[in-house]
Amino acid sequence: MNVVADIAAAITHLFYPHICLGCGSDKLGPDSSLCWYCLQELPATGFAGQQDNPAEKILWGRVSVEAVHAGFFLNRDSLMEQLIYQLKYKHQKALGEQLGLLLGAALKISGRFKADALVPVPLHPKKLRQRGFNQATAICNGVARQLEIPVIENVLIRKNFNRSQTRLGRIGRWENSRSVFSIIHPHRLYNKRILLIDDVLTTGATLESCGQVLAQLPGVKLCMAALCLSSI
């Protein structure tokens, strides 16, 4: 029976190879998107336990937020840039959840991110149809498994189909994110400690815009976390 199972596994791997999304190695666990080497190479920031860390400083004076964390450094032509590309444009939802688990572990250990619910930064429905899923939600799902709290979607919504921010500067990103978000069914978030999740923190324009809308709800306290802090 073991021989038959081994042959079946080999045939499956031949036609549906399970390889590391970082380096292409096939030496990885069946439930992992990354090999052990790439997992060790992820450039963790270590910010979660630090008050007034660089991620928090980006949002200073812009929105009322209790704590901010960015899990990994994102630099050009890096492993993390490749993984973000795989996540956003190659439909690698499982990768997002695995990275979310790592992000959630850091948040949990820090003890600074007390939350009742997770809210992902939303995509516009048109972009959601194009992409197939929201990468922030995939990350949220991993964080939720670590923190054991629910993900609340379809309350914070993106009203406008604004252009990609990838090539925009600080002012362009801010203008692109102004008045983009709104709340429906706000009672679902009343009096909750919310942890807002996004994939990449660059200028903070998107998190600021979302945070300003959420902070208007009665009794809401807000923390934020992004998978990456970008220098690109």
N, C-alpha and C positions, 0 to 999 in steps of 0.2 A: 504493500500500500504506500509506503514511504517513497519507493522508486517512482510509482505512478504520480504521486503528488509532486515530486521533484521535477519530473518531466513536464507536467502541466504548468508548474510555476515558471519553468524555463521558457516554455512556449509563450505563455502570457507576457513574460518580460521582454521577449523578442519583439512582439507586436505592440505591446503597450509598456514601454520601458519606464521604470520608476527611477528617475535620476534627480540628483541634487540640483535645485534651481539656482544655486550659487556657482558651482564649479563643474557640474555635469557628471560627477561621480555617481556610480550606482551602489556605493557602499553607505547606505543609510537605512534607517528603520522604516518599516512598512507604513507607519503613520506619520512620518516626518517629511517635510518638503526640503529639508536641508541636512547635509551630512554633518558629522561631529566636528570636522575641521572648520566648516563655514560657520557653524554655531559659535565656535570659540573665537572666530574672527570678527563677529559682529561688534561694531564700535560703540559700546554702551557709554552713555554720558555720565551715569552715576548721579544725576541731578535730583532724583526723587526725594531723598532725605535732606536736601539742602534748601533752606529758606533763602530767598533772594537769589536763586540760581539764574543763569543766563536766560533760560526760557521765561521765567517769571518777569525778569527785567524788561523783556520785549513788550509785555502787556501793562507795565506800570503806568498808572494814570489814565488808562484808556478804558478800562472796564473793571467792575467790582468783582474780584476773584480771590479766593482764599489761598489757592496753591496751583502751581503750573509745573508740569513735567514734560520733557521730551526724551524719549527712550534712547535713541541712537543718533549719532552724527551722520549727516548725509552730505557727502562731498562728491564732486564730479569724478566720473570714471572710477567709481568705487563699487565694492560689493553691495553696499546698501542701495546705491543708485540702480544697480541691476535688479535688485529685489523689488524695489518700488515700481520699476517698469513692468516686471513680471506680474506684480499684484494688480496694477491699474489697467494694463493693456493686454494681458495674456490670460485673464480670467482665473488667476490663481487664488481662489478664495481660501483654500486650505492653508496656503502660505500666510495670508492675512490673519487667520485665526491663530496659527502657531506663533507669529510675531506678537499678536495680541496677548497670548499667554505669557510671553516674556515680559511685555510691558506691564501686564497686570501683576506679575510677581514682584516687580520693583515697586509698584504702587502699594501693594499689600505690605511689603516689608517696611516701607518708610513710615507707615502709620499716620501720614499727613493727609491722606485722601479718603476721608470718610464720606460715603455716598449712599443714597437710597436707590439711585437709578443711574443708568448710563444712557446718554443721548449722543448718537453719532451725528456729525455734521452731514446734512443731507445733500443729495444730488438733485438737480432738476429732473422731473420725470422724463424729459426728452433724452438727457444724458444717461439716465438710468437705463432706458431702453437700449441705447447705443452700446453701453458698456456691459449690461447684463446683471450687474450687482453694484452695490455701493461698497467701495473698499473700506470706508470708515466703519460700516456696519460689520464687516468681516473682522476687523480689528476689535471692535466692541465685543463681539461674541467671544473672542479669546479672553479679553479682560473680564468679561462677565463670569466665565468659568473660574477664574482665579478669585474674584471678589465675592462671588455667589450673590450677585444682585441682578435685577432684570435690566434688559435693554428696552427702552421706550422709543419707538419709531412713530412716524406719521403724526407728530405733534409740532416739532420744529420742521418747517418746510422751506424750500428754496423757491421763491416766487418767480425769479427771472432766470432766463437761460443766458447767463453771462459767458463771455469768452474765456478760454483757458488763461490761467494766470502764470503759466510756466515762464513766459518771456517778458513778463511785466516787471517794472521796477516798483519801489515802495509806494510811490504816489499812485501809479497805475493800479496796483493791487488794492489799495484802499478805495479808490474810485470804483473799481470793479465789484467790490463787495458791499458798498453802501446800499442800505435799504433793500437788500436781496432776500432777507429771511423774515419769516413771520411765524406766528403761533396759531394752530387750530386745536380745539379741544383742550384749552389751557388748564382746565381743572385736573387733568391727569398729572400735572407737575406741581400743583399748589403745595407749598410747605414741604418741599422735598430738597434734599441735598443732592445736587446734580453734578455728575462728572461728565463733561463734554469731551468727546473724542474725535480727533481728526488724524489724517495720515501724516501730513507734513506741516511743520511750523516754519515759516520763513519770515515774513514781516509782521505776522499776527493779525493781518487785516480780516481774514475769515473768522478766526476765533473771536476777535473783537466784535464783529458784526453780529455773530450768533449770541455772544455773551450779553450784549446790550439788550437784545430782545428777551432773553431768558431772565435777566435780572429784573425786569419789570413785573414779573409774576409774583403774586403775594407769597411771602415766606420762603422764597427760593434762596438757597445758598449754592455757590458755584465754585467748582474746581475744573481744571482743564488738563488734558494730556494729549500729546501728539506722539505718533510712533517715532518721528524723526525731527531733528532740528537741522534745517538746510542752510548751507553756505553757498548754494548754487544761485 
